[in-house]
Amino acid sequence: QVQLVESGGGLVQAGGSLRLSCAASGSIFSRNVMGWYRQAPGKERELVASITSGGVTNYADSVKGRFTISRENAKNAVYLQMNSLTPEDTAVYYCKANVYRSYSSSSYTVYWGQGTQVTVSS
């Protein structure tokens, strides 16, 4: 079983920065994709950014150039550096891990963290 614990959320003024962290514990196979999703009130959960165990990244258009995802494989940790925040970035941010069953398998198990609130004031 894998547990994901997020931290680093909070209240920040528009134009400010925050850094989110997600620590994964438990049995996590080295082939995985970790990502950050967010859900604003009344909206669906959406992908913010993801990163493979090999370091390949993917970003939502709305955050490109402002957010940076990174990871430390040795610590099973993933980070999201958020700069130039706007009120539209206000949401609960969730860490997600897709953990593959082997290097050759296309099957994976999905794990979610409990979420951390990010609020950007204007």
SEFILO-932931 format. One line per 8 residues: number of its first residue (from 0); their letters; for each residue x, y, z of N, C-alpha, C. Coordinates in Angstrom, 1 decimal, decimal comma. Example, Ala and Ser with C-alpha at 12.3 -4.5 7.8 and 13.67 -1.06 7.14 Angstrom:
# residues 2
0 = AS = 13,2 -5,7 7,8 12,3 -4,5 7,8 13,2 -3,3 7,8  12,8 -2,2 7,1 13,7 -1,1 7,1 12,9 0,0 7,9
//
This chain:
# residues 122
0 = QVQLVESG = 0,8 -1,2 0,0 0,0 0,0 0,0 0,9 1,2 0,0  0,4 2,2 -0,7 1,2 3,5 -0,9 0,4 4,6 -0,2  1,0 5,4 0,5 0,4 6,6 1,1 1,1 7,9 0,6  0,3 8,8 0,2 0,8 10,1 -0,3 0,4 11,2 0,7  1,3 12,0 1,1 1,1 13,1 2,0 1,6 14,4 1,4  0,6 15,3 1,2 1,0 16,6 0,6 1,2 17,6 1,7  2,0 18,6 1,4 2,3 19,7 2,3 2,6 21,0 1,5  2,6 22,1 2,2 3,0 23,3 1,5 2,0 24,3 1,0
8 = GGLVQAGG = 0,7 23,9 1,2 -0,4 24,8 0,8 -0,5 25,9 1,7  -1,3 26,9 1,3 -1,6 28,0 2,2 -2,2 29,2 1,5  -2,2 30,3 2,1 -2,7 31,6 1,6 -1,6 32,4 1,1  -1,7 32,9 -0,2 -0,7 33,8 -0,7 -1,3 34,9 -1,6  -0,7 36,0 -1,7 -1,2 37,1 -2,5 -0,9 36,8 -4,0  -1,7 37,4 -4,8 -1,5 37,2 -6,3 -0,1 37,7 -6,6  0,6 37,0 -7,5 1,9 37,2 -7,8 3,0 36,5 -7,0  2,5 35,9 -5,9 3,4 35,2 -5,0 3,7 33,8 -5,5
16 = SLRLSCAA = 4,4 33,1 -4,6 4,9 31,7 -4,9 4,6 30,8 -3,7  4,4 29,6 -4,1 4,3 28,5 -3,1 5,0 27,3 -3,7  5,4 26,4 -2,8 6,1 25,1 -3,2 5,3 24,0 -2,4  4,7 23,2 -3,2 4,0 22,0 -2,7 5,0 20,8 -2,7  4,8 20,0 -1,7 5,6 18,7 -1,6 4,7 17,6 -1,4  5,1 16,4 -1,9 4,3 15,2 -1,8 5,3 14,1 -1,5  5,1 13,5 -0,3 6,0 12,4 0,1 5,2 11,1 0,0  5,8 10,1 -0,7 5,2 8,8 -0,8 5,8 7,8 0,1
24 = SGSIFSRN = 5,0 7,0 0,8 5,6 6,0 1,7 4,9 4,7 1,3  5,5 3,6 1,8 5,0 2,3 1,4 5,8 1,7 0,3  5,2 0,6 -0,2 5,9 -0,1 -1,3 5,5 0,5 -2,7  6,5 1,3 -3,2 6,2 2,0 -4,5 7,3 1,5 -5,5  6,8 0,9 -6,5 7,7 0,4 -7,6 8,4 1,6 -8,3  9,6 1,4 -8,7 10,4 2,5 -9,2 9,9 3,0 -10,5  9,0 2,2 -11,3 8,4 2,8 -12,5 7,1 3,4 -12,1  7,0 4,7 -12,2 5,7 5,3 -11,8 5,6 6,7 -12,4
32 = VMGWYRQA = 4,5 7,2 -12,4 4,2 8,6 -12,8 3,6 9,3 -11,7  4,2 10,4 -11,3 3,6 11,2 -10,2 3,1 12,6 -10,7  2,1 13,0 -10,1 1,5 14,3 -10,7 0,7 15,1 -9,6  0,4 16,3 -10,1 -0,4 17,2 -9,2 -1,7 17,5 -10,0  -2,8 17,4 -9,3 -4,1 17,7 -9,8 -4,6 18,8 -8,9  -5,6 19,5 -9,4 -6,3 20,5 -8,6 -7,8 20,5 -8,8  -8,5 20,9 -7,8 -10,0 21,0 -8,0 -10,5 22,2 -7,3  -11,0 23,1 -8,1 -11,6 24,3 -7,5 -13,1 24,1 -7,2
40 = PGKERELV = -13,7 24,9 -6,4 -15,1 24,7 -6,0 -16,0 24,7 -7,2  -16,8 23,7 -7,4 -17,8 23,7 -8,5 -17,1 23,2 -9,8  -15,9 22,9 -9,8 -15,2 22,4 -11,0 -14,7 21,0 -10,9  -14,4 20,4 -12,0 -13,9 19,1 -12,0 -12,4 19,1 -11,7  -11,9 18,0 -11,2 -10,5 17,9 -10,9 -9,7 17,9 -12,2  -8,6 18,6 -12,3 -7,9 18,7 -13,5 -6,4 18,5 -13,3  -5,7 18,0 -14,3 -4,3 17,8 -14,2 -3,6 19,1 -14,2  -2,6 19,3 -13,3 -1,8 20,5 -13,3 -0,4 20,1 -14,0
48 = ASITSGGV = 0,2 19,1 -13,5 1,5 18,7 -14,0 1,8 17,3 -13,6  2,6 16,6 -14,4 3,0 15,2 -14,1 4,5 15,0 -14,5  5,1 14,0 -13,9 6,5 13,7 -14,2 6,7 12,2 -14,0  7,3 11,6 -15,0 7,6 10,2 -15,0 8,8 9,9 -14,1  9,0 8,6 -13,8 10,2 8,3 -13,0 11,5 8,6 -13,8  11,4 8,7 -15,1 12,5 9,1 -15,9 12,7 10,6 -16,1  11,7 11,4 -15,5 11,9 12,8 -15,6 11,2 13,5 -16,7  10,3 12,8 -17,4 9,6 13,5 -18,5 8,4 14,2 -17,9
56 = TNYADSVK = 8,2 15,5 -18,2 7,2 16,3 -17,6 6,1 16,6 -18,6  4,9 17,0 -18,0 3,8 17,4 -18,8 3,0 18,4 -18,0  2,6 19,5 -18,6 2,0 20,6 -17,9 0,6 21,0 -18,6  -0,3 21,4 -17,7 -1,5 22,0 -18,3 -1,1 23,4 -18,9  -1,8 23,7 -20,0 -1,5 25,0 -20,6 -1,6 26,2 -19,7  -2,5 26,1 -18,8 -2,7 27,3 -17,9 -1,6 27,5 -16,9  -0,7 26,6 -16,7 0,4 26,8 -15,8 1,8 26,7 -16,4  1,8 26,5 -17,7 3,1 26,5 -18,4 3,9 27,8 -18,2
64 = GRFTISRE = 5,1 27,7 -17,9 5,9 28,9 -17,7 5,8 29,5 -16,3  4,9 29,0 -15,5 4,7 29,5 -14,1 5,0 28,4 -13,0  4,6 27,2 -13,4 4,8 26,1 -12,4 5,9 25,1 -12,9  6,6 24,5 -12,0 7,6 23,6 -12,3 7,5 22,3 -11,4  7,3 21,2 -12,0 7,3 19,9 -11,3 8,6 19,3 -11,2  9,0 18,7 -10,1 10,3 18,0 -10,0 10,1 16,8 -9,0  11,1 16,0 -9,0 11,0 14,8 -8,1 12,4 14,4 -7,6  12,4 13,7 -6,5 13,5 13,1 -6,0 13,2 11,6 -5,8
72 = NAKNAVYL = 13,7 10,8 -6,7 13,3 9,4 -6,7 13,8 8,7 -5,5  15,0 9,0 -5,0 15,5 8,4 -3,8 14,6 8,6 -2,6  13,9 9,7 -2,6 13,0 10,0 -1,5 11,5 9,7 -1,8  11,3 9,3 -3,0 9,9 9,1 -3,4 9,1 10,3 -3,2  9,6 11,4 -3,6 9,0 12,7 -3,4 8,8 13,5 -4,7  7,8 14,3 -4,7 7,5 15,1 -5,9 7,2 16,5 -5,4  7,6 17,5 -6,2 7,4 18,9 -5,7 6,7 19,7 -6,9  6,0 20,7 -6,5 5,4 21,6 -7,4 5,8 23,1 -7,0
80 = QMNSLTPE = 6,6 23,7 -7,7 7,0 25,1 -7,5 6,0 25,9 -8,3  5,3 26,8 -7,6 4,2 27,6 -8,2 4,6 29,1 -8,1  4,8 29,7 -9,2 5,2 31,1 -9,2 4,1 31,9 -10,0  4,1 33,2 -9,8 3,2 34,1 -10,4 1,7 33,6 -10,2  1,4 33,3 -9,0 0,1 32,8 -8,7 -1,0 33,8 -9,0  -2,1 33,3 -9,4 -3,3 34,2 -9,6 -4,5 33,6 -8,9  -5,5 34,4 -8,6 -6,7 33,8 -7,9 -7,3 32,6 -8,6  -7,1 32,5 -9,9 -7,6 31,4 -10,7 -6,9 30,1 -10,3
88 = DTAVYYCK = -5,8 30,2 -9,6 -5,0 29,0 -9,2 -5,6 28,5 -7,8  -6,5 29,2 -7,2 -7,1 28,7 -6,0 -7,8 27,4 -6,1  -7,4 26,4 -5,3 -8,0 25,1 -5,4 -7,4 24,2 -4,4  -8,0 23,0 -4,2 -7,3 22,0 -3,5 -6,4 21,2 -4,4  -5,2 21,1 -4,1 -4,2 20,4 -4,9 -3,9 19,0 -4,3  -4,0 18,1 -5,2 -3,9 16,7 -4,9 -2,6 16,1 -5,6  -1,9 15,2 -4,8 -0,8 14,5 -5,4 -1,4 13,1 -5,8  -0,9 12,7 -7,0 -1,4 11,4 -7,5 -0,2 10,6 -8,0
96 = ANVYRSYS = -0,2 9,3 -7,7 0,8 8,4 -8,2 0,2 7,2 -9,0  0,7 7,0 -10,2 0,4 5,8 -11,0 1,6 4,9 -10,9  1,4 3,8 -10,1 2,5 2,9 -9,9 2,3 1,7 -10,7  3,3 1,4 -11,6 3,2 0,3 -12,5 3,6 -1,0 -11,7  3,2 -2,1 -12,3 3,4 -3,4 -11,6 4,8 -4,0 -12,0  5,3 -3,6 -13,1 6,6 -4,0 -13,5 7,1 -3,1 -14,6  8,4 -3,3 -15,0 8,9 -2,4 -16,0 8,2 -2,6 -17,4  7,7 -3,8 -17,6 7,1 -4,2 -18,9 5,6 -4,1 -18,8
104 = SSSYTVYW = 5,0 -3,9 -17,7 3,5 -4,0 -17,6 2,9 -2,6 -18,0  1,7 -2,7 -18,6 0,9 -1,5 -18,8 -0,1 -1,3 -17,8  -0,2 -2,1 -16,8 -1,1 -2,0 -15,7 -0,5 -1,2 -14,5  -1,3 -0,3 -13,9 -0,8 0,4 -12,8 -1,9 0,6 -11,8  -1,5 0,9 -10,6 -2,4 1,2 -9,5 -2,4 2,7 -9,2  -3,5 3,3 -9,0 -3,6 4,8 -8,8 -3,7 5,1 -7,3  -2,9 6,0 -6,8 -3,0 6,4 -5,4 -3,2 7,9 -5,4  -4,0 8,4 -4,4 -4,2 9,9 -4,2 -3,8 10,3 -2,8
112 = GQGTQVTV = -3,3 11,5 -2,7 -3,2 12,1 -1,4 -4,5 12,7 -0,9  -4,4 13,3 0,2 -5,6 13,9 0,8 -5,9 15,3 0,4  -4,9 15,9 -0,2 -5,1 17,3 -0,8 -4,6 18,4 0,2  -4,2 19,4 -0,4 -3,8 20,6 0,4 -4,4 21,9 -0,3  -4,9 22,8 0,5 -5,6 23,9 0,0 -4,6 25,0 -0,4  -4,8 25,6 -1,6 -4,0 26,7 -2,0 -5,0 27,8 -2,3  -4,8 28,9 -1,6 -5,7 30,1 -1,8 -4,9 31,3 -2,2  -5,3 31,9 -3,3 -4,6 33,1 -3,8 -5,5 34,3 -3,8
120 = SS = -5,1 35,3 -3,0 -6,0 36,4 -2,8 -5,6 37,5 -3,9  -6,5 38,3 -4,3 -6,3 39,3 -5,3 -5,9 40,6 -4,6
//
